[in-house]
Amino acid sequence: MSYSIIGIIAIMVHLIINRDMLWHYSDYTDVPAYKEYREYILGMLFFCVTDVLWGFLNDLGAIVPLYAVTVLYFTTMMAGFLLWTRYVAAYMEGDGHSVFRRILFAAGIVFFSCEIVILIINFFVPIQFYYDVNGVYHAGGARYATLAMQVVLFLVTSVYTFVMKSSSKSATGRLRRSVGMFGILMAALIVMQLYYPMLPLYSIGYLLSSCMLHSFVVEEEKDEYRKSLKEMLDRTKQQSLELGDARRKIYTDPMTGVGSKQAYMENVNALDALIRDGKSEEFAVIVFDVNNLKTINDTLGHDTGDVYIYNASMLICEFFDSCPVYRIGGDEFVVIVQGEPYQSRRKQLAAFEAQMDSNNGSDKVVVSSGMSAYQRGSDTRYLAVFERADQQMYKRKRKLKKCAGVSPGRIRS
């Protein structure tokens, strides 16, 4: 019973530390050779179960079932070794040392095949093991040979990983050296198993090595994946910020901060599509044109003219703060009124024009305006609404000019 306790503990530890890999292995597709690693874990579990069963039957002294389980024991031992070589070969993929990987995996297949042949021969000639009439286990020469072959291959793999990766400071180099440490530990315990065949040293090796692999390989690979994922998210966030900044530059007029002509044209295209599909809601267009800009540019300079345009845009935004404002030309602005502001459009425009009447004839900013609403059934394009508003704006401009001009002194809003 004491022999089986180690195997039972090994099974429990395997199930605990590898629970995610065993039951949720699809989450680990970014861990190198995850499929081969999972199959290796399953091989270790099967071997430990066999080792526990051997311990129970050995205590009972049931020779026939004990012989069958011993055959299964050696088979699962070499199968686990084969799965180990397969995992290491897959883990090394991409190193540029494909020859060694092929040799390693081929050696695992050869050793497994040899073990099967030896066990078949052992039915007739006890070269691997036998039980005497008292049910006492005796090891044969082939047992020592197969274990020695495993020791050699484990050590060769370890030396290879240490030599080829000793100069690497990366996480990958550290992980590969962990694989090398696994080989050394298994080799040491197999050597001990040669001298103490009745101790469950192979299960202990699997237990300790599995813990090592999980800690240094799987967990660090997961950390590397999390790190790369964070870097990817950071890059995506940065790209999103850069894209947002680019969009702001494209859709914002640099002088005034209102919508650019590009933003205006996209809105116009969207409205045209709705009109064409018969889905357009009520909307109105207000066209604005800054008065007296040429006089200001000629007398006070273009810098002062730019300030005048900016102040004009601020006035428009003040009175139409709930509507999109676009600068579509040097001194021309457009407001598209939709939704709730549509109902109060005349009141807002009247307030704006009252302010312009007050500003007219002084040194304050004067802006002409004209508005027209979309007429369902007769307007087939946005341009029709815009042209009517533009005509109204020119009427308003002529009226303001009749009343007063501009005094090119201080420019105030």
C-alpha positions as CSV (number, residue, x, y, z in Angstrom):
1,M,0.0,0.0,0.0
2,S,2.9,2.4,0.8
3,Y,4.1,2.0,-2.8
4,S,0.8,3.1,-4.2
5,I,0.5,6.2,-2.0
6,I,3.2,8.0,-4.1
7,G,1.3,7.2,-7.3
8,I,-2.0,8.4,-5.8
9,I,-0.4,11.7,-4.7
10,A,1.1,12.1,-8.2
11,I,-2.3,11.6,-9.8
12,M,-3.9,14.2,-7.5
13,V,-1.1,16.8,-8.1
14,H,-1.3,16.2,-11.9
15,L,-5.1,16.8,-11.8
16,I,-4.7,19.9,-9.7
17,I,-1.9,21.8,-11.5
18,N,-3.0,20.8,-15.0
19,R,-6.7,21.1,-14.6
20,D,-7.0,24.0,-17.1
21,M,-4.8,22.2,-19.6
22,L,-6.8,19.0,-19.2
23,W,-10.4,20.4,-19.2
24,H,-10.0,23.8,-20.9
25,Y,-7.1,23.1,-23.3
26,S,-8.7,25.2,-26.1
27,D,-7.8,28.3,-24.1
28,Y,-4.1,27.4,-24.5
29,T,-3.7,27.4,-28.2
30,D,-1.0,30.1,-28.0
31,V,1.2,28.0,-25.7
32,P,3.9,26.3,-27.9
33,A,3.2,22.6,-28.5
34,Y,0.2,22.8,-26.2
35,K,-1.5,19.7,-27.9
36,E,1.7,17.6,-27.5
37,Y,2.1,18.8,-23.9
38,R,-1.5,17.9,-23.0
39,E,-1.1,14.4,-24.5
40,Y,2.1,14.0,-22.5
41,I,0.2,14.9,-19.3
42,L,-2.4,12.3,-20.1
43,G,0.4,9.8,-20.7
44,M,1.8,10.6,-17.3
45,L,-1.6,10.2,-15.6
46,F,-2.1,6.8,-17.3
47,F,1.3,5.6,-16.1
48,C,0.7,6.8,-12.5
49,V,-2.7,4.9,-12.5
50,T,-0.9,1.8,-13.7
51,D,1.8,2.2,-11.1
52,V,-0.8,2.5,-8.3
53,L,-2.6,-0.6,-9.6
54,W,0.8,-2.5,-9.6
55,G,1.3,-1.5,-6.0
56,F,-2.0,-2.9,-4.9
57,L,-1.7,-6.1,-6.9
58,N,1.9,-6.6,-5.6
59,D,0.6,-6.4,-2.0
60,L,-2.0,-9.0,-2.9
61,G,0.5,-11.3,-4.5
62,A,-1.9,-12.1,-7.4
63,I,0.8,-13.3,-9.9
64,V,-1.3,-13.5,-13.1
65,P,-2.9,-10.1,-13.0
66,L,0.3,-8.7,-11.6
67,Y,2.2,-10.0,-14.6
68,A,-0.4,-8.3,-16.9
69,V,-0.2,-5.0,-15.1
70,T,3.6,-5.1,-15.1
71,V,3.5,-5.5,-18.9
72,L,1.1,-2.5,-19.0
73,Y,3.5,-0.7,-16.6
74,F,6.5,-1.0,-19.0
75,T,4.3,-0.1,-22.0
76,T,2.9,3.0,-20.5
77,M,6.4,4.0,-19.2
78,M,7.8,3.8,-22.8
79,A,4.7,5.5,-24.2
80,G,5.2,8.3,-21.8
81,F,8.8,8.5,-22.9
82,L,7.7,8.6,-26.5
83,L,5.2,11.4,-25.8
84,W,8.0,13.3,-24.0
85,T,10.2,13.1,-27.1
86,R,7.3,14.2,-29.2
87,Y,6.6,17.1,-27.0
88,V,10.2,18.3,-26.9
89,A,10.5,17.9,-30.7
90,A,7.3,20.0,-31.2
91,Y,8.5,22.5,-28.7
92,M,11.7,23.0,-30.5
93,E,10.0,23.6,-33.8
94,G,11.2,26.8,-35.4
95,D,14.6,26.7,-33.8
96,G,16.3,25.9,-37.1
97,H,17.6,22.5,-35.7
98,S,15.1,20.3,-37.4
99,V,17.7,17.4,-37.7
100,F,18.0,17.0,-34.0
101,R,14.2,17.2,-33.6
102,R,13.7,14.4,-36.1
103,I,16.4,12.3,-34.5
104,L,14.9,12.8,-31.0
105,F,11.4,11.9,-32.1
106,A,12.7,8.9,-34.2
107,A,14.6,7.6,-31.1
108,G,11.5,7.8,-29.1
109,I,9.6,5.7,-31.6
110,V,12.5,3.2,-31.9
111,F,12.7,2.8,-28.1
112,F,9.0,2.3,-27.8
113,S,8.9,-0.2,-30.6
114,C,11.9,-2.1,-29.0
115,E,10.0,-2.2,-25.7
116,I,7.0,-3.8,-27.3
117,V,9.2,-6.4,-29.0
118,I,11.0,-7.1,-25.7
119,L,7.7,-7.5,-23.8
120,I,6.5,-10.0,-26.4
121,I,9.7,-12.0,-26.2
122,N,9.4,-11.8,-22.4
123,F,6.3,-14.0,-22.6
124,F,8.6,-16.8,-23.7
125,V,12.0,-15.8,-22.4
126,P,12.0,-13.6,-19.2
127,I,14.5,-11.0,-20.4
128,Q,12.6,-8.0,-19.0
129,F,11.2,-9.3,-15.7
130,Y,9.6,-12.4,-14.1
131,Y,7.9,-13.5,-10.9
132,D,9.0,-16.5,-9.0
133,V,6.6,-19.0,-7.4
134,N,6.4,-16.8,-4.3
135,G,5.2,-13.8,-6.4
136,V,8.5,-11.9,-5.9
137,Y,9.5,-9.6,-8.8
138,H,12.8,-10.1,-10.5
139,A,14.3,-7.6,-13.0
140,G,15.9,-8.9,-16.2
141,G,18.7,-7.5,-18.3
142,A,16.4,-5.9,-20.8
143,R,14.9,-3.8,-18.1
144,Y,18.2,-2.2,-17.3
145,A,18.9,-1.7,-21.0
146,T,15.6,0.1,-21.6
147,L,16.1,2.3,-18.6
148,A,19.7,3.1,-19.6
149,M,18.5,4.1,-23.0
150,Q,16.0,6.5,-21.5
151,V,18.8,8.0,-19.3
152,V,21.0,8.5,-22.3
153,L,18.3,10.2,-24.4
154,F,17.1,12.4,-21.5
155,L,20.7,13.6,-20.9
156,V,21.3,14.2,-24.6
157,T,18.2,16.3,-24.8
158,S,19.2,18.2,-21.7
159,V,22.7,18.9,-22.9
160,Y,21.3,20.0,-26.3
161,T,18.9,22.5,-24.7
162,F,21.5,23.9,-22.4
163,V,24.2,24.2,-25.0
164,M,22.0,25.7,-27.7
165,K,20.2,28.1,-25.4
166,S,22.8,29.0,-22.9
167,S,23.5,32.4,-24.4
168,S,19.8,33.4,-24.7
169,K,18.5,35.9,-22.2
170,S,15.0,35.8,-23.5
171,A,12.0,34.1,-21.9
172,T,12.2,31.4,-24.6
173,G,15.8,30.6,-23.6
174,R,14.8,30.3,-19.9
175,L,11.9,28.0,-20.8
176,R,14.1,25.8,-23.0
177,R,16.6,25.4,-20.1
178,S,13.7,24.4,-17.9
179,V,13.0,21.6,-20.4
180,G,16.7,20.6,-20.0
181,M,16.3,20.5,-16.2
182,F,13.4,18.2,-16.7
183,G,15.6,15.7,-18.6
184,I,18.3,15.8,-15.9
185,L,15.9,15.2,-13.1
186,M,14.3,12.3,-14.9
187,A,17.6,10.8,-15.8
188,A,18.8,11.0,-12.1
189,L,15.6,9.3,-10.8
190,I,15.8,6.6,-13.5
191,V,19.4,5.8,-12.4
192,M,18.1,5.4,-8.9
193,Q,15.3,3.2,-10.2
194,L,17.9,0.9,-11.6
195,Y,19.2,0.2,-8.1
196,Y,15.9,0.4,-6.2
197,P,13.3,-1.3,-8.5
198,M,10.7,-1.6,-5.8
199,L,10.5,2.1,-5.2
200,P,8.1,4.3,-7.2
201,L,10.8,6.6,-8.4
202,Y,9.5,6.9,-11.9
203,S,6.2,8.2,-10.6
204,I,8.1,10.6,-8.4
205,G,10.1,11.8,-11.4
206,Y,6.9,12.4,-13.3
207,L,5.4,14.3,-10.4
208,L,8.4,16.6,-9.8
209,S,9.1,17.1,-13.5
210,S,5.4,17.9,-14.2
211,C,5.4,20.5,-11.5
212,M,8.6,22.0,-13.0
213,L,7.3,22.0,-16.5
214,H,4.0,23.6,-15.4
215,S,5.8,26.3,-13.3
216,F,8.5,27.2,-15.8
217,V,7.0,26.4,-19.2
218,V,3.2,26.7,-19.2
219,E,3.0,29.5,-16.6
220,E,5.8,31.6,-18.2
221,E,4.4,31.0,-21.6
222,K,1.0,32.3,-20.4
223,D,2.8,35.3,-18.9
224,E,4.5,35.9,-22.3
225,Y,1.1,35.6,-24.0
226,R,-0.5,38.1,-21.5
227,K,2.4,40.4,-22.1
228,S,2.1,40.2,-25.9
229,L,-1.7,40.6,-25.6
230,K,-1.2,43.7,-23.5
231,E,1.3,45.1,-26.0
232,M,-1.2,44.4,-28.8
233,L,-4.0,46.1,-26.9
234,D,-1.7,49.1,-26.2
235,R,-0.8,49.3,-29.9
236,T,-4.5,49.1,-30.8
237,K,-5.3,51.8,-28.3
238,Q,-2.6,54.0,-29.7
239,Q,-3.7,53.4,-33.2
240,S,-7.3,54.2,-32.2
241,L,-6.1,57.5,-30.6
242,E,-4.1,58.3,-33.7
243,L,-7.1,57.5,-35.9
244,G,-9.3,59.6,-33.7
245,D,-6.8,62.5,-33.9
246,A,-6.7,62.1,-37.7
247,R,-10.5,62.1,-37.9
248,R,-10.7,65.2,-35.8
249,K,-8.2,66.9,-38.1
250,I,-10.1,65.8,-41.2
251,Y,-13.6,66.7,-39.8
252,T,-12.6,69.9,-38.0
253,D,-11.9,73.3,-39.6
254,P,-8.4,74.2,-38.2
255,M,-9.1,78.0,-38.1
256,T,-12.5,78.1,-36.4
257,G,-12.9,74.6,-34.7
258,V,-16.3,74.0,-36.4
259,G,-17.1,71.2,-38.8
260,S,-14.9,71.1,-41.9
261,K,-16.1,70.9,-45.5
262,Q,-15.3,67.2,-45.5
263,A,-17.6,66.6,-42.6
264,Y,-20.2,68.8,-44.3
265,M,-20.1,66.9,-47.6
266,E,-20.5,63.5,-45.8
267,N,-23.6,64.9,-44.0
268,V,-24.9,66.2,-47.4
269,N,-24.3,62.8,-49.0
270,A,-26.2,61.1,-46.1
271,L,-29.1,63.4,-46.5
272,D,-29.2,62.9,-50.2
273,A,-29.3,59.1,-49.6
274,L,-32.3,59.5,-47.2
275,I,-34.1,61.8,-49.7
276,R,-33.5,59.3,-52.5
277,D,-34.9,56.4,-50.4
278,G,-37.8,58.4,-49.1
279,K,-36.7,58.2,-45.5
280,S,-35.6,61.8,-44.9
281,E,-36.9,63.5,-41.8
282,E,-37.6,67.2,-41.5
283,F,-34.5,69.4,-41.8
284,A,-33.6,73.0,-42.6
285,V,-30.5,74.6,-44.0
286,I,-29.2,78.0,-42.9
287,V,-26.4,79.6,-45.0
288,F,-24.2,82.3,-43.5
289,D,-21.8,84.7,-45.2
290,V,-19.5,87.1,-43.3
291,N,-20.1,90.7,-44.4
292,N,-17.3,93.2,-45.2
293,L,-14.5,90.7,-45.1
294,K,-12.8,92.1,-48.2
295,T,-12.7,95.5,-46.7
296,I,-11.1,94.3,-43.5
297,N,-8.5,92.2,-45.4
298,D,-7.6,95.2,-47.6
299,T,-7.4,97.8,-44.8
300,L,-6.3,95.8,-41.7
301,G,-4.7,92.7,-43.2
302,H,-5.5,89.0,-43.5
303,D,-4.6,88.2,-40.0
304,T,-7.3,90.6,-38.7
305,G,-9.6,89.1,-41.3
306,D,-9.0,85.6,-39.9
307,V,-9.9,86.9,-36.4
308,Y,-13.0,88.4,-37.9
309,I,-14.0,85.0,-39.5
310,Y,-13.3,83.2,-36.2
311,N,-15.5,85.7,-34.2
312,A,-18.2,85.2,-36.8
313,S,-18.1,81.4,-36.3
314,M,-18.3,81.9,-32.5
315,L,-21.4,84.0,-33.0
316,I,-23.1,81.4,-35.2
317,C,-22.2,78.6,-32.7
318,E,-23.6,80.7,-29.8
319,F,-27.0,81.1,-31.4
320,F,-27.1,77.6,-32.9
321,D,-25.3,75.6,-30.2
322,S,-27.5,72.5,-30.6
323,C,-26.9,72.2,-34.4
324,P,-23.8,71.2,-36.4
325,V,-22.0,74.2,-37.8
326,Y,-19.7,73.8,-40.9
327,R,-17.3,76.1,-42.6
328,I,-17.6,75.4,-46.3
329,G,-15.6,78.3,-47.7
330,G,-13.4,81.2,-46.7
331,D,-16.2,83.3,-45.2
332,E,-19.2,80.9,-45.7
333,F,-20.8,78.8,-43.0
334,V,-23.7,76.3,-43.0
335,V,-25.9,75.1,-40.2
336,I,-28.1,72.0,-40.8
337,V,-31.1,72.0,-38.4
338,Q,-32.6,68.6,-37.5
339,G,-34.5,67.0,-34.7
340,E,-35.8,69.1,-31.8
341,P,-34.1,72.4,-32.9
342,Y,-36.0,72.2,-36.2
343,Q,-39.2,73.3,-34.3
344,S,-37.5,76.5,-33.0
345,R,-35.4,77.3,-36.1
346,R,-37.3,80.5,-36.9
347,K,-37.0,81.8,-33.4
348,Q,-33.3,81.1,-33.3
349,L,-32.7,82.7,-36.7
350,A,-34.8,85.7,-35.7
351,A,-32.7,86.2,-32.6
352,F,-29.5,85.9,-34.6
353,E,-30.6,88.4,-37.2
354,A,-31.7,90.8,-34.5
355,Q,-28.2,90.7,-33.1
356,M,-26.8,91.3,-36.6
357,D,-29.1,94.3,-37.0
358,S,-27.7,95.6,-33.8
359,N,-24.1,95.0,-34.9
360,N,-24.6,96.5,-38.3
361,G,-23.0,99.9,-38.7
362,S,-20.7,99.4,-35.8
363,D,-17.2,97.8,-35.5
364,K,-18.8,94.4,-34.5
365,V,-19.0,91.3,-36.6
366,V,-21.9,91.2,-39.1
367,V,-23.0,88.0,-40.8
368,S,-25.8,87.6,-43.4
369,S,-28.0,84.6,-43.2
370,G,-30.7,82.8,-45.1
371,M,-32.8,79.7,-44.3
372,S,-34.9,77.2,-46.2
373,A,-36.6,73.9,-45.1
374,Y,-36.8,70.6,-46.9
375,Q,-40.0,70.1,-48.8
376,R,-41.0,66.5,-49.0
377,G,-42.3,65.5,-52.4
378,S,-40.8,68.4,-54.3
379,D,-37.1,68.5,-53.2
380,T,-35.3,65.6,-54.7
381,R,-31.8,66.7,-53.6
382,Y,-30.2,68.5,-50.7
383,L,-28.9,71.1,-53.2
384,A,-32.4,72.4,-53.8
385,V,-32.8,73.3,-50.2
386,F,-29.3,74.8,-50.0
387,E,-29.9,77.0,-53.1
388,R,-33.1,78.5,-51.7
389,A,-31.3,79.2,-48.4
390,D,-28.4,80.8,-50.3
391,Q,-30.8,83.1,-52.2
392,Q,-32.3,84.2,-48.9
393,M,-28.9,84.9,-47.5
394,Y,-28.0,87.2,-50.5
395,K,-31.2,89.1,-50.0
396,R,-30.3,89.6,-46.3
397,K,-26.8,90.7,-47.3
398,R,-28.1,93.3,-49.6
399,K,-30.5,94.6,-47.0
400,L,-27.7,94.9,-44.4
401,K,-25.4,96.7,-46.8
402,K,-28.0,99.3,-47.5
403,C,-28.3,100.1,-43.8
404,A,-24.5,100.4,-43.1
405,G,-21.0,99.3,-43.9
406,V,-18.2,98.5,-41.6
407,S,-15.9,100.8,-39.7
408,P,-12.5,99.0,-40.1
409,G,-11.3,99.8,-36.6
410,R,-11.6,97.4,-33.7
411,I,-13.0,93.9,-34.6
412,R,-15.2,92.6,-31.8
413,S,-18.0,90.1,-31.6
